Amino acid sequence: MHPIEHSGLRIAPPIYSLVTEDICPAVGIDADEFWRAFASIVHRFAPQNIALLDKREQLQAQIDQWHQSNKLDFPKYKNYLEDIGYLVPQGPDFAISPKNVDREIAIQAGPQLVVPIMNARFALNAVNARWGSLYDALYGNDVISEQGGAEKAGAYNAVRGQKVIDYGRNFLDQAAPLKEASHAQVNAYRINNGQLELSLTNGSTAVLDNPQQLAGYLGSPDMPSSILLQNNNLHIEIQVDSSHQVGAGDLAGVKDIVLEAALTTIMDCEDSVAAVDAEDKALAYGNWHGLINGTLEESIDRGGKTFVRRMNNDREFVAPNGQQLVLKGRSLMFVRNVGHLMTNPAIHYDNGLEIPEGIMDAMITSLISMQDLQGSSSHSNSDAGSIYIVKPKMHGPEEVTFTNDLFDAIEDALGMDRHTIKVGIMDEERRTSVNLKECIRAARGRVVFINTGFLDRTGDEIHTSMQAGAFALKAELKTMAWISAYEDQNVDVGLACGLKGKAQIGKGMWAVPDNMADMMRVKIGHPKAGANTAWVPSPTAATLHAMHYHQVDVASLQDELMQRQPANVDDILTIPLLGDTQLSAEQIQLELDNNAQGLLGYVVRWVEQGVGCSKVPDINNVGLMEDRATLRISSQHMANWLHHGICSAEQVMETLQRMAAVVDGQNASDADYVPMSTDFTNSIAFQAACDLVFKGLEQPSGYTEPLLHQYRQQAKGSA
C-alpha cells in the first residue's frame, strides 16, 4: 500500500481513509484543512519532542557518570540533581483551575477501569460497567466462601445464594442503615409521600436512618420494582422481583443489589495494547470513534447463542418528588495516549521520519472526540463538554509544558475553546515524582487527574539509578521508604494544589483478578489513603471495589489529610539498593526464575500474538494482569543484577531457556501459541526477551517499547 502525500506528510492508507472518509465528515471538518493543520502541528512540535528525549538521555548520562565516580552521599547526590536540572526549584503555592469537569471526576469517588482500546469486547464491557450486579460479583468469586455446601460450580446453589443475600443485607446496613432495624428484617418496600417505608417481619415499619438517602424508585409506589438509594455520592439499586429465581427465595423478593461501580474508564492506546503500525493504530482509533459516537458493537458467542453487545443507555427513575431522574448508564471515558518516546510508521514527515506517536494520538483522538462536544453522538460521554486525555510517562515539568502547548495548538486547529482538552498526569517516572508540584503547575488549567503507577515507577527507579548498585529483591522494593513516600506525596501534593472537588487523585491496579477476597481486604487502603479513584482489572472487581467507597467518605478524609505533615522528597530520592544484604544462591536463582518467567510469559503473547495485556500465569500458576509496566521491572531488575555481578550472563541465559519451557507448558492449550523452547535461535519472542535483559542498560529510560515494537513488526512480517 502506497502512502498518501498531503502537506508534507506521507500517510498510510488505513489512517488516511479512516480520518478522511469517516471521522472528518462526522465532525464537519474539511479533510484537507485537517491534514494541513495536522502537518503544521507535526512540523512545529516534532523537533521539540525530539529535543525533550535528548534531554532525558543527557540527564541519564550525567546521573550514570556521577554514580560511577562517587560513593552515594545523599546531600552531595541531591545537590548534584539540583545542579543538573533534574530536581527543579519549587514555585509558590497555587490551585488548579480546570473548567467544565464532569461530576464523575470532580465530585464522585469510585473505581476506575483501564482496558485495551483495540479489544472491542473489553472496551464495551468496561463502558457498561458503570452499574454492576453485586449478587453476580459475590456469587462468582472467592469473596464468598465455598464452605458449608456453598460451592459455586454447577447450577444455582441456594446455600451459596443465601450467603450472597446475607452479605448484601450487611452491606445495606452499613451503606444505608435503617432506624432501629436491619435490612435483613425487611419483607416489603413502599414509597409513601416521597419517603421509603420498609415492612419488617415482626409486623412493624422501619425507615431510613437518613431519609435523604432515597434517590428514586421504579414501579408503583406501593410495590416498587426498584429502590434507588445514595451514599457518599454513589447509587445503590435494590431490584425487587419475587418471580425471579433469587427473588423467590428472598423475604422481600429482592432479586439483586446493583451498585454504581466504574465511574470512569481509561480507554488505553498505550501500555495494554500492541500497536506497532498503521493497521494497529487504525483499529485503535476506529474503536475510539465507535465508542464516542455510540456505534461500537461486538458479536459474542456464548453457550451456542450469539448476541450483540452495545453501549448501555442511560437509566431512568422516578425521584422522590415525582420528577423524572436520569442517571448516566455508562462509565465516563478517558483516552490514554502514548507518551513522548515512540514514533510510528503510520505517518512520515520531513524526508521519511516517523511521526512522534504521541502527537498523532493527541490530534486524532481529539478530532474523534469532537462528536461528543457537538452532541452528535447517540450516547454522550462528557456532559460538561470536555475531552479527557491521560498522558503517561512524562519526565518532569518541561514535558508536561510540551503536552500543554500541544493541546493548546490542537484546540486552536480544531476550533475548540481553550482547555477543552483535559489532561491526566501519570506520576510514574522519577523526574515527575520529585517535581510533581511543578508538573501540575505546568498544566494547571487542564489537569483533572494524577495517578501513582507503582510498576512503571519501579522500572524507572531501577534504570535511573542503574549505576548506583544492585537493587533489592522485588518483594522488598514494595516495602522500602521510597515507595510509601512516593504514594503519600502524590496525595499530599495533589491536595495542596487544589485537586479536591476538581480532579481525581488515583492509585494503581489490583493485579490478581482471580483473588477478589484479598482485594476486598487490601484495596480499601486506596480510598483510606485519600485517593478518590483506583484501578481495577475487571467489571466484577469494579463492583466489589465500589463498596469501599461506601465505607470511606473520601472527600471528608481528604480534608483531614490536608492537615498532616507532607511526605518528604528526600525519602523519595532514597535509592532502594540491596546494600550490605547478602543473598543466598537459592534466593538469587528464585528471583531470576520469577523475573524470567513473568517476562517471557508476557513477551511471547505481545510479540507473537499482539496481545498487549493479559492474565499471565506466574511461576506458581497464579494469573496476574501483566502489561509493559510489569515487563519493565522484570527486565530492568535482571539487567541491574547482571551489571553488578549478582548473577552471570550464563546463569541468566540458562534461566531464560528453562523458564521458556515452563511458559510453553502454561500455554499448551492455546492453539495460536508459538512455542519458544523448541527453537531458541529462531524464536522471535525469545530473542526479544533476551534483548530486553542483555540490552537493558541501553534502553531509553528502561522502556520496553522500542524492542517490543521491533520484534512485533518482525513477527507480523513473517506471519
Residue pairs with C-beta under 8 A, 6 or more apart in sequence:
1 12
1 13
1 14
2 13
3 10
3 11
3 12
3 13
3 16
3 348
4 10
4 11
4 13
4 16
5 11
6 16
6 32
6 35
6 36
6 39
7 35
7 36
7 38
7 39
7 40
8 39
8 43
8 349
8 350
9 35
9 38
9 39
9 42
9 347
9 348
9 349
9 355
10 347
10 348
10 349
10 352
11 35
11 346
11 347
12 277
12 278
12 345
12 346
12 347
13 278
14 278
14 279
14 281
14 282
14 346
15 278
15 281
15 282
15 285
15 346
15 347
15 364
18 282
18 285
18 286
18 289
19 31
19 34
19 35
19 285
19 364
19 367
20 31
20 35
22 286
22 289
23 285
23 289
23 364
23 367
23 368
24 30
24 31
24 34
24 367
25 31
26 289
26 293
26 371
26 376
27 367
27 368
27 370
27 371
27 374
27 376
28 374
29 367
29 370
29 414
34 367
37 413
37 414
38 363
38 413
39 349
40 413
41 359
41 363
41 406
41 409
41 410
41 413
42 347
42 349
42 355
42 356
42 359
43 349
43 350
44 409
45 356
45 359
45 402
45 405
45 406
45 409
46 349
46 350
46 353
46 355
46 356
46 359
48 402
49 340
49 356
49 358
49 359
49 402
50 356
52 340
52 395
52 398
52 399
52 402
53 340
53 341
53 700
55 398
56 395
56 700
56 701
57 700
59 84
59 85
59 86
59 431
60 463
60 464
60 701
62 84
62 86
63 81
63 84
63 86
63 464
63 465
63 467
64 466
64 467
66 77
66 80
67 465
67 467
67 468
67 469
68 467
70 76
70 77
72 468
72 469
72 575
72 577
74 570
74 573
74 574
77 573
78 87
78 570
78 573
81 87
81 434
81 573
86 396
86 431
86 434
87 434
87 435
88 396
88 397
88 435
88 438
90 437
90 438
91 437
91 438
91 441
93 496
94 441
94 444
94 497
94 498
95 444
95 497
95 498
96 440
96 444
96 445
96 447
96 497
96 498
96 499
96 502
96 503
97 444
97 445
98 419
98 422
98 445
98 446
98 447
98 448
98 502
98 503
99 419
100 384
100 385
100 386
100 420
101 384
101 386
101 422
101 448
101 502
101 503
102 332
102 382
102 383
102 384
102 386
103 233
104 110
104 263
104 264
104 328
104 331
104 332
105 264
105 332
105 388
105 448
105 449
105 503
105 504
106 448
106 501
106 502
106 503
107 233
107 501
108 233
108 234
108 263
108 532
109 232
109 233
109 234
109 263
109 527
109 532
109 533
109 549
109 554
109 555
110 234
110 260
110 261
110 262
110 263
110 264
110 532
110 533
110 545
110 546
110 549
111 261
111 262
111 263
111 533
111 534
111 535
111 536
111 541
111 542
111 545
111 546
111 549
112 262
112 263
112 264
112 265
112 266
112 504
112 506
112 533
112 534
112 535
112 536
113 126
113 129
113 262
113 264
113 265
113 266
113 331
113 535
113 536
113 538
113 539
113 542
114 265
114 266
114 268
114 272
114 336
114 509
114 535
115 122
115 123
115 125
115 126
115 265
115 266
115 267
115 268
115 272
116 122
116 123
116 268
116 272
116 273
116 612
116 613
117 123
117 267
117 268
117 269
117 273
117 284
117 287
117 288
117 291
117 335
118 273
118 274
118 275
118 280
118 283
118 284
118 287
118 612
120 287
120 290
120 296
120 297
120 298
121 298
121 300
121 309
123 267
123 287
123 291
123 296
124 296
124 297
124 298
124 309
124 310
124 311
125 309
125 539
126 262
126 265
126 267
126 331
126 539
127 265
127 291
127 311
127 312
127 330
127 331
127 333
128 309
128 311
128 312
128 329
128 330
128 331
128 539
129 261
129 262
129 265
129 331
129 539
129 542
129 543
130 260
130 261
130 262
130 263
130 312
130 328
130 329
130 330
130 331
131 237
131 258
131 259
131 260
131 261
131 312
131 315
131 329
132 258
132 259
132 261
132 262
132 539
132 540
132 542
132 543
132 546
133 256
133 257
133 258
133 543
134 168
134 171
134 256
134 257
134 258
134 259
134 543
134 544
134 547
135 164
135 165
135 168
135 246
135 255
135 256
135 257
136 256
136 540
136 543
137 143
137 516
137 540
137 543
137 544
138 144
138 164
138 167
138 168
138 544
139 152
139 160
139 161
139 164
140 152
140 540
141 516
141 517
141 540
141 544
142 514
142 515
142 516
142 517
143 167
143 516
143 517
143 520
143 544
144 150
144 152
144 160
144 163
144 164
144 167
145 163
146 152
146 160
148 159
149 157
149 159
149 160
150 157
150 159
150 160
150 163
151 157
151 160
152 160
156 245
156 246
158 249
161 246
161 249
162 249
165 246
165 249
165 250
165 254
166 184
168 254
168 257
169 182
169 183
169 184
170 184
171 257
171 547
171 550
172 183
172 236
172 238
172 257
173 182
173 183
173 184
174 550
174 551
175 229
175 231
175 236
175 547
175 550
175 551
176 183
176 208
176 209
176 210
176 213
176 229
176 231
176 236
177 208
177 209
177 210
178 186
178 198
178 206
178 207
178 208
178 209
179 206
179 207
179 208
179 209
180 206
181 198
181 200
181 204
181 206
183 198
185 200
185 201
185 202
185 206
186 198
186 199
186 200
186 201
186 206
186 251
186 252
187 199
187 200
187 201
187 251
187 252
188 198
188 199
188 252
188 253
189 196
189 197
189 198
189 199
189 224
189 227
189 238
189 240
189 252
190 196
190 197
190 199
190 221
190 222
190 223
190 224
191 197
191 214
191 217
191 221
191 222
191 224
191 227
191 320
192 221
194 214
194 320
194 321
194 322
195 207
195 211
195 214
195 320
196 207
196 208
196 211
196 214
196 227
197 205
197 206
197 207
198 205
198 206
198 207
199 205
200 206
201 251
208 214
208 229
213 229
213 230
213 231
214 227
214 228
214 229
214 320
215 228
215 229
215 230
215 235
215 317
215 319
215 320
215 325
216 228
216 317
216 318
216 319
216 320
216 325
217 224
217 226
217 227
217 228
217 317
217 318
217 320
218 224
218 225
218 226
218 228
218 317
218 318
219 225
219 226
219 240
223 240
224 240
225 239
225 240
225 241
226 237
226 238
226 239
226 240
226 317
227 237
227 238
227 240
228 235
228 236
228 237
228 317
228 325
229 235
229 236
229 237
229 238
230 236
231 550
232 549
232 550
232 552
232 553
232 554
232 555
234 259
234 260
234 546
234 549
234 550
235 259
235 260
235 327
236 257
236 258
236 259
236 260
236 550
237 257
237 258
237 259
238 254
238 257
239 254
239 255
239 256
239 257
239 258
240 247
240 252
240 253
240 254
240 255
241 247
241 253
241 255
242 248
242 250
242 253
244 253
244 255
245 255
246 254
246 255
246 256
247 253
247 254
247 255
259 543
259 546
259 547
260 327
260 546
261 539
261 542
261 543
261 545
261 546
262 331
262 536
262 539
262 542
263 331
263 332
263 533
264 331
264 332
264 333
264 334
264 504
264 533
265 331
265 332
265 333
265 334
266 333
266 334
266 335
266 336
266 390
266 424
267 287
267 288
267 291
267 333
267 334
267 335
267 336
268 336
268 613
269 275
269 284
269 288
269 335
269 336
269 337
269 338
269 361
269 365
270 336
270 337
270 338
270 339
270 392
271 392
271 456
271 612
271 613
271 627
271 628
271 629
272 612
272 613
272 627
273 280
273 284
273 612
273 613
274 280
274 606
274 610
274 611
274 612
274 708
274 712
275 281
275 283
275 284
275 344
275 612
276 344
276 708
276 709
276 712
276 713
276 716
277 344
277 345
277 346
277 713
277 716
278 344
278 345
278 346
278 347
280 610
281 344
281 346
281 360
282 346
285 364
285 365
285 368
287 296
288 335
288 365
288 368
288 369
289 368
290 296
290 297
291 311
291 333
291 381
292 333
292 368
292 369
292 371
292 372
292 377
292 381
293 371
293 376
293 377
293 378
294 311
294 377
294 378
294 379
295 378
296 310
296 311
297 308
297 309
297 310
298 308
298 309
299 306
299 307
299 308
299 309
300 306
300 307
300 308
300 309
311 330
311 379
312 329
312 330
313 329
313 379
314 326
314 327
314 328
314 329
314 330
315 326
315 327
315 328
315 329
316 324
316 325
316 326
316 327
317 324
317 325
317 326
317 327
318 324
318 325
319 325
328 383
330 379
330 381
332 381
332 382
332 388
333 381
333 388
334 388
334 389
334 390
334 424
334 449
335 365
335 369
335 388
335 389
335 390
336 389
336 390
336 391
336 392
336 424
337 358
337 361
337 362
337 365
337 389
337 390
337 391
337 392
338 357
338 358
338 361
338 392
339 358
339 391
339 392
339 393
339 394
340 356
340 358
340 393
340 394
340 399
340 402
341 393
341 700
341 701
341 703
341 705
341 706
342 356
342 357
342 358
342 705
342 706
342 709
343 353
343 354
343 355
343 356
343 357
344 354
344 355
344 357
344 360
345 354
346 355
346 360
347 354
347 355
347 360
348 354
348 355
349 355
358 391
359 406
362 389
362 403
362 406
362 407
362 410
362 421
363 410
363 413
365 389
366 387
366 389
366 407
366 410
366 414
366 416
366 421
367 414
369 381
369 387
370 414
370 416
371 377
372 380
372 381
372 382
372 387
373 382
373 385
373 387
373 416
373 420
382 388
385 420
386 420
386 421
386 422
386 448
387 416
387 420
387 421
387 422
388 422
388 424
388 448
388 449
389 407
389 421
389 422
389 423
389 424
390 423
390 424
390 426
390 449
390 451
391 400
391 403
391 423
391 424
391 425
391 426
392 426
392 428
392 453
392 456
393 426
393 428
393 429
393 456
393 701
393 703
394 400
394 403
394 425
394 426
394 429
394 432
394 439
395 429
395 431
395 432
395 701
396 429
396 431
396 432
396 435
396 438
396 439
397 435
397 438
397 439
397 441
397 442
400 425
400 432
400 439
400 440
400 442
400 443
401 442
401 443
403 423
403 443
404 423
404 442
404 443
404 445
404 446
407 421
407 423
407 446
408 418
410 416
410 421
411 417
411 418
411 419
411 420
411 421
418 445
419 445
419 446
421 446
422 446
422 447
422 448
422 449
423 443
423 446
423 447
423 448
423 449
424 447
424 448
424 449
424 450
424 451
424 504
425 432
425 439
425 440
425 443
425 447
425 449
425 450
425 451
426 432
426 450
426 451
426 453
426 456
427 433
427 436
427 439
427 450
427 451
427 452
427 453
427 457
427 486
427 490
428 451
428 452
428 453
428 455
428 456
428 457
428 460
428 629
429 456
429 457
429 460
429 701
430 457
430 460
430 461
430 464
430 572
431 464
432 439
433 457
433 486
433 489
433 490
433 572
434 569
434 572
434 573
436 450
436 489
436 490
436 493
437 493
437 496
437 497
440 447
440 450
440 493
440 494
440 497
441 497
444 497
447 499
447 503
448 502
448 503
448 504
449 503
449 504
449 506
450 490
450 493
450 494
450 499
450 503
450 504
450 505
450 506
451 490
451 504
451 505
451 506
451 507
451 508
451 535
452 486
452 487
452 490
452 506
452 507
452 508
453 508
453 629
454 478
454 483
454 487
454 508
455 508
455 509
455 629
455 630
455 632
455 633
456 629
456 632
457 483
457 486
458 474
458 477
458 483
458 632
458 633
459 629
459 632
459 633
459 636
459 702
460 632
460 701
460 702
461 477
461 482
461 575
461 576
462 471
462 633
462 636
462 637
462 640
462 702
463 636
463 699
463 701
463 702
464 701
465 471
465 575
465 577
466 636
466 639
466 640
466 643
466 697
466 702
468 575
468 577
469 575
469 577
469 578
469 579
469 644
470 577
470 578
470 640
470 641
470 644
470 645
470 646
471 477
471 576
471 577
471 578
471 637
471 640
471 641
472 480
472 576
472 577
472 578
472 579
472 581
473 578
473 583
473 587
473 591
474 591
474 594
474 595
474 633
474 637
476 576
477 483
477 576
480 574
480 576
481 571
481 574
481 576
482 571
482 572
482 573
482 574
482 575
482 576
483 576
484 567
484 571
485 567
485 568
485 569
485 571
485 572
485 574
486 567
486 572
487 507
487 529
488 529
488 566
488 567
489 566
489 567
489 569
489 572
490 505
491 505
491 529
491 530
491 531
491 561
492 561
492 564
492 566
492 567
493 566
494 503
494 505
495 505
495 530
495 558
495 561
495 562
496 562
496 566
499 505
500 555
500 558
500 559
500 562
501 555
504 532
504 533
505 530
505 531
505 532
505 533
505 558
506 531
506 532
506 533
506 534
506 535
507 526
507 529
507 531
507 533
507 534
507 535
508 534
508 535
509 535
509 536
509 537
509 625
510 519
510 522
510 523
510 534
510 535
510 536
510 537
510 541
510 545
511 537
511 624
511 625
511 626
511 630
512 518
512 519
512 622
512 623
512 624
512 625
513 537
513 538
513 541
513 615
513 623
513 625
514 615
514 622
514 623
515 622
516 540
516 541
516 544
519 536
519 541
519 544
519 545
520 544
520 547
520 548
523 534
523 536
523 545
523 548
524 548
524 551
524 552
526 534
526 548
527 534
527 548
527 549
527 551
527 552
527 554
527 557
528 552
528 557
530 554
530 557
530 558
530 561
531 554
532 554
532 555
532 558
534 545
536 542
536 545
537 625
578 646
583 591
583 646
588 641
588 646
588 647
589 651
589 655
591 637
591 641
592 638
592 641
592 647
592 651
592 652
592 655
593 619
593 655
593 658
593 659
594 618
594 619
595 634
595 635
595 637
595 638
596 634
596 638
596 652
596 655
596 656
596 658
596 659
596 689
597 618
597 619
597 659
597 662
597 663
598 616
598 618
598 619
598 624
598 626
598 630
598 631
598 634
599 631
599 634
599 635
599 638
599 689
599 692
599 693
600 656
600 659
600 660
600 663
600 676
600 685
600 686
600 689
601 616
601 617
601 618
601 626
601 663
601 666
601 667
602 614
602 616
602 626
602 627
602 630
602 631
603 631
603 685
603 688
603 689
603 692
603 708
604 663
604 667
604 673
604 674
604 676
604 685
604 686
604 689
605 611
605 614
605 616
606 612
606 685
606 708
606 712
607 684
607 685
607 688
607 708
607 711
607 712
607 715
608 673
608 674
608 684
608 685
608 715
609 672
609 673
609 674
610 712
610 716
612 627
612 628
613 625
613 626
613 627
614 625
614 626
615 623
615 624
615 625
615 626
616 623
616 624
616 625
616 626
617 623
617 624
617 666
618 624
619 659
619 662
621 666
624 630
628 703
628 704
628 705
628 708
631 692
631 704
632 702
632 703
632 704
635 692
635 693
635 696
635 699
635 702
635 704
636 696
636 702
638 647
638 652
638 693
638 696
639 693
639 694
639 696
639 697
639 702
640 696
641 647
642 648
642 649
642 652
642 693
642 694
642 696
643 697
649 694
652 693
652 694
653 690
656 686
656 689
656 690
656 693
657 677
657 680
660 676
660 677
660 680
660 683
660 686
660 689
661 677
663 676
664 673
664 675
664 676
664 677
664 678
667 673
674 683
674 685
675 683
676 683
676 685
676 686
680 686
684 711
684 714
684 715
684 718
685 711
685 715
687 711
688 707
688 708
688 710
688 711
691 707
691 711
692 699
692 704
692 707
695 707
696 702
699 706
699 707
700 706
